[in-house]
Amino acid sequence: MSQIDSLPPLRDVINKHGLSAKKELGQNFLLDLNLTARIARIASPLENSTIIEVGPGPGGLTRALLSEGAKKVIAIERDERALPALAEIAEAYPDRLEVISGDAMEMDYTAMVDGPTKLIANLPYNIATPLLTGWLSLQSKTALFESLTLMFQKEVADRICAQPRTKAYGRLSILCGWMTDAHVALNVGPAAFTPPPKVSSSVAHLVPKPRNSDLKIENLEAVTRSAFGQRRKMLRQSLKGLNVELELFYEAAGIKGTERAEELSVAQFVAMAELYQRLK
């Protein structure tokens, strides 16, 4: 019998520790251990990596990560009710689970990274996007993470992986496309969660690209914010707020200015942002 089988069923764990999901914490628990194992395998191999997990709750994904061979899991949990349940998992997997009680939005992730590190989490939906953009901002300064395997609302995962000329394509698509190779690895229906959310979910798998530019993330964000701030307008209107000679932007991106933001590729936005960084 494996260690994961020696632990009690997750529903029993939830009942024992009074872990009813709290809406204000964005909690929707995954109780299907076959599904959590599938999520863990998306990021495989795990044997040589430390895994950072946010919002483990009763520990369904935590158990899968350890069972699938993760060298170490660092689980960040804000809900103190979950700590005893996670302590039971730590006891079953000696020296392989570290639980940090605190807010994932306030953590120093650089201090956690010591060797190959992957982020794998069923994220609380109410903070999922700011967590991702914060991690990418860190990644843009130093290569912290080997990969990020994260559960989002389906519409957010679609935005992360969207291509130009699609409805979902926008600022988040460009940021993720610049920094990572991203794809939707798994779609998950509401019934897989307790309680079931009102929306479908998806696991996005993001693998950071090697940095080949000194472009700062804030300059790319400034250009995309301006371009998509008036999404239906032509770029010659929406980019005016950057106070840069627009003809230089057009030349850098190989455009006429009559295009709308969703028509440009990630590379074209990067070219404009690099110019903006030099000129501002």
C-alpha positions as CSV (number, residue, x, y, z in Angstrom):
1,M,0.0,0.0,0.0
2,S,1.4,3.4,-0.9
3,Q,1.6,6.3,1.5
4,I,-1.2,8.1,-0.1
5,D,-3.5,5.1,0.5
6,S,-2.5,5.0,4.1
7,L,-4.0,8.5,4.7
8,P,-7.7,8.9,5.4
9,P,-10.1,9.9,2.6
10,L,-10.2,13.7,2.1
11,R,-13.9,13.9,3.0
12,D,-13.1,12.3,6.4
13,V,-10.2,14.8,6.8
14,I,-12.6,17.7,6.0
15,N,-15.2,16.5,8.5
16,K,-12.6,15.8,11.2
17,H,-11.0,19.3,11.0
18,G,-14.2,21.3,10.2
19,L,-12.8,22.4,6.9
20,S,-15.9,23.7,5.2
21,A,-14.8,25.9,2.2
22,K,-14.8,29.6,2.9
23,K,-16.0,31.8,0.0
24,E,-14.0,34.8,1.2
25,L,-10.8,32.7,0.9
26,G,-11.7,31.6,-2.6
27,Q,-11.7,27.9,-1.5
28,N,-12.9,25.1,-3.8
29,F,-11.3,21.8,-2.7
30,L,-10.3,19.0,-5.1
31,L,-11.1,15.7,-3.5
32,D,-10.5,13.3,-6.4
33,L,-7.1,11.9,-5.9
34,N,-7.0,10.5,-9.5
35,L,-7.5,14.1,-10.7
36,T,-4.9,15.6,-8.4
37,A,-2.4,13.0,-9.6
38,R,-3.1,14.0,-13.2
39,I,-2.3,17.6,-12.3
40,A,0.9,16.6,-10.5
41,R,2.0,14.6,-13.6
42,I,1.6,17.6,-15.9
43,A,4.7,19.1,-14.2
44,S,6.7,15.9,-14.1
45,P,9.4,14.9,-13.4
46,L,9.1,16.0,-9.8
47,E,11.9,13.9,-8.2
48,N,14.6,16.5,-8.3
49,S,12.5,19.6,-7.7
50,T,11.1,21.5,-4.7
51,I,7.4,22.3,-5.3
52,I,5.7,25.4,-4.0
53,E,2.0,25.0,-3.6
54,V,-0.4,27.8,-2.7
55,G,-3.7,27.1,-0.9
56,P,-3.4,23.4,-0.2
57,G,-6.5,23.3,2.0
58,P,-7.1,19.7,3.2
59,G,-4.1,18.6,1.0
60,G,-5.5,16.7,-1.9
61,L,-2.9,18.1,-4.4
62,T,-0.3,18.0,-1.7
63,R,-0.7,14.3,-1.2
64,A,-0.5,13.8,-5.0
65,L,2.7,15.8,-5.4
66,L,4.4,13.8,-2.6
67,S,3.0,10.5,-3.9
68,E,4.3,11.3,-7.4
69,G,7.8,11.7,-6.0
70,A,8.3,15.4,-5.3
71,K,11.6,15.9,-3.5
72,K,10.0,18.5,-1.2
73,V,6.8,20.4,-1.1
74,I,6.5,23.9,0.5
75,A,2.8,24.5,1.1
76,I,1.6,28.0,1.8
77,E,-1.8,28.1,3.6
78,R,-3.6,31.1,5.0
79,D,-6.4,29.1,6.6
80,E,-5.2,28.0,10.0
81,R,-8.0,25.4,10.2
82,A,-6.1,23.4,7.5
83,L,-2.8,23.2,9.4
84,P,-3.6,20.1,11.5
85,A,-4.7,18.2,8.3
86,L,-1.4,19.2,6.6
87,A,0.5,18.2,9.7
88,E,-0.9,14.7,9.3
89,I,0.4,14.6,5.7
90,A,3.8,15.9,6.9
91,E,3.9,13.0,9.3
92,A,3.2,10.5,6.6
93,Y,6.0,11.9,4.4
94,P,8.8,12.7,6.8
95,D,11.1,15.7,6.0
96,R,9.4,16.2,2.6
97,L,6.5,18.7,3.5
98,E,7.1,22.2,4.9
99,V,3.9,24.1,5.7
100,I,4.1,27.9,5.9
101,S,1.1,29.6,7.6
102,G,0.5,33.0,5.9
103,D,-0.7,35.0,2.9
104,A,0.6,33.9,-0.5
105,M,0.4,37.5,-1.7
106,E,3.0,38.5,1.0
107,M,5.6,35.8,0.7
108,D,9.2,36.2,-0.2
109,Y,9.5,33.5,-2.9
110,T,13.1,34.2,-3.6
111,A,13.9,33.1,-0.1
112,M,12.2,29.8,-0.7
113,V,14.0,28.8,-3.8
114,D,17.1,26.7,-3.3
115,G,17.7,24.6,-6.4
116,P,15.2,23.5,-9.1
117,T,11.7,24.8,-8.1
118,K,8.3,24.4,-9.6
119,L,5.0,26.1,-8.8
120,I,2.0,23.8,-8.7
121,A,-1.3,24.9,-7.2
122,N,-5.1,24.9,-7.3
123,L,-5.1,28.7,-6.9
124,P,-7.7,30.6,-4.9
125,Y,-9.6,32.2,-7.8
126,N,-9.9,35.6,-6.1
127,I,-6.1,36.1,-6.1
128,A,-5.0,33.9,-9.0
129,T,-4.2,36.6,-11.5
130,P,-2.2,38.9,-9.2
131,L,-0.3,35.9,-7.9
132,L,0.6,34.9,-11.5
133,T,1.7,38.4,-12.5
134,G,3.7,38.8,-9.3
135,W,5.5,35.5,-10.0
136,L,6.2,36.5,-13.6
137,S,7.6,39.8,-12.3
138,L,10.0,37.9,-10.1
139,Q,10.9,35.6,-13.0
140,S,11.7,38.5,-15.2
141,K,14.5,39.6,-12.8
142,T,15.9,36.2,-12.0
143,A,15.2,32.6,-13.2
144,L,13.3,31.3,-10.2
145,F,11.0,28.7,-11.5
146,E,11.4,25.7,-13.9
147,S,7.6,25.7,-14.6
148,L,4.3,26.9,-13.3
149,T,1.3,24.5,-13.3
150,L,-1.7,26.3,-12.1
151,M,-5.5,25.9,-11.9
152,F,-7.5,29.0,-12.9
153,Q,-11.0,29.8,-13.9
154,K,-11.2,28.6,-17.5
155,E,-11.6,32.1,-18.9
156,V,-8.4,33.2,-17.2
157,A,-6.5,30.2,-18.5
158,D,-7.8,31.0,-21.9
159,R,-6.5,34.6,-21.6
160,I,-3.1,33.3,-20.5
161,C,-2.8,31.1,-23.6
162,A,-4.7,33.2,-26.1
163,Q,-3.4,34.0,-29.6
164,P,-3.7,37.3,-31.5
165,R,-7.0,38.1,-33.2
166,T,-9.1,36.2,-30.6
167,K,-11.5,37.6,-28.1
168,A,-9.4,36.3,-25.1
169,Y,-6.2,37.9,-26.3
170,G,-5.0,40.8,-24.2
171,R,-2.5,42.1,-21.7
172,L,-2.2,38.8,-19.8
173,S,-1.7,36.8,-23.0
174,I,1.2,39.1,-24.1
175,L,2.9,39.0,-20.7
176,C,2.7,35.2,-20.5
177,G,3.6,34.8,-24.2
178,W,6.7,37.0,-23.8
179,M,8.0,35.2,-20.7
180,T,6.7,31.6,-21.2
181,D,5.5,28.9,-23.4
182,A,2.0,28.4,-22.1
183,H,-0.8,26.0,-22.9
184,V,-4.0,24.7,-21.4
185,A,-3.1,21.2,-20.2
186,L,-6.4,20.1,-18.6
187,N,-10.0,21.3,-18.4
188,V,-11.9,20.5,-15.1
189,G,-15.6,20.8,-14.7
190,P,-17.3,22.3,-11.6
191,A,-18.4,18.9,-10.3
192,A,-14.8,18.0,-9.5
193,F,-14.7,20.6,-6.7
194,T,-16.2,20.8,-3.3
195,P,-18.2,23.1,-3.3
196,P,-18.7,23.2,-7.1
197,P,-17.9,26.7,-8.4
198,K,-20.2,28.4,-10.9
199,V,-17.5,28.3,-13.6
200,S,-15.4,25.7,-15.3
201,S,-11.7,25.6,-14.6
202,S,-8.5,24.8,-16.5
203,V,-4.9,23.9,-15.6
204,A,-2.4,26.1,-17.4
205,H,1.2,24.9,-17.8
206,L,3.8,27.6,-18.2
207,V,7.5,27.0,-18.9
208,P,9.6,30.1,-18.7
209,K,11.7,31.0,-21.7
210,P,15.4,31.9,-21.6
211,R,15.7,35.7,-21.3
212,N,17.2,37.3,-24.5
213,S,16.4,40.9,-23.8
214,D,16.9,43.5,-21.1
215,L,13.3,44.7,-21.4
216,K,11.8,45.4,-18.0
217,I,8.4,44.0,-17.4
218,E,6.9,47.3,-16.3
219,N,7.6,48.8,-19.7
220,L,5.9,46.0,-21.5
221,E,3.0,46.5,-19.1
222,A,2.9,50.2,-19.8
223,V,2.6,49.7,-23.6
224,T,0.0,46.9,-23.3
225,R,-2.0,48.9,-20.7
226,S,-2.2,51.8,-23.1
227,A,-2.9,49.7,-26.2
228,F,-5.7,47.7,-24.6
229,G,-7.1,50.5,-22.5
230,Q,-9.2,51.5,-25.5
231,R,-9.4,48.1,-27.1
232,R,-11.7,49.0,-30.0
233,K,-9.7,52.0,-31.0
234,M,-6.9,52.0,-33.5
235,L,-3.4,52.0,-32.0
236,R,-2.7,55.5,-33.3
237,Q,-5.4,56.7,-30.8
238,S,-4.8,54.3,-27.9
239,L,-1.0,54.7,-27.8
240,K,-1.1,58.5,-27.6
241,G,-0.9,58.5,-23.8
242,L,2.7,57.1,-23.9
243,N,4.0,60.5,-25.1
244,V,6.3,58.9,-27.6
245,E,6.5,59.8,-31.3
246,L,4.1,57.2,-32.7
247,E,5.8,56.9,-36.0
248,L,8.8,55.3,-34.2
249,F,6.4,52.8,-32.6
250,Y,5.0,51.9,-36.0
251,E,8.4,51.4,-37.5
252,A,9.6,49.2,-34.6
253,A,6.5,47.0,-34.8
254,G,6.2,47.1,-38.6
255,I,2.6,48.4,-38.4
256,K,0.6,51.3,-39.8
257,G,-1.1,52.5,-36.7
258,T,-4.6,51.7,-38.0
259,E,-4.5,48.2,-36.4
260,R,-6.2,47.4,-33.1
261,A,-4.3,46.0,-30.2
262,E,-5.6,42.4,-30.5
263,E,-4.2,42.2,-34.1
264,L,-0.5,42.5,-33.0
265,S,1.7,39.6,-32.0
266,V,3.7,39.3,-28.8
267,A,6.9,40.1,-30.7
268,Q,5.4,43.3,-32.0
269,F,4.4,44.5,-28.5
270,V,7.9,43.6,-27.2
271,A,9.5,45.6,-30.0
272,M,7.4,48.7,-29.0
273,A,8.1,48.1,-25.3
274,E,11.9,47.9,-26.0
275,L,11.7,51.2,-27.9
276,Y,9.6,52.8,-25.1
277,Q,12.2,51.7,-22.6
278,R,14.9,53.4,-24.6
279,L,13.0,56.6,-25.2
280,K,11.1,57.3,-22.0
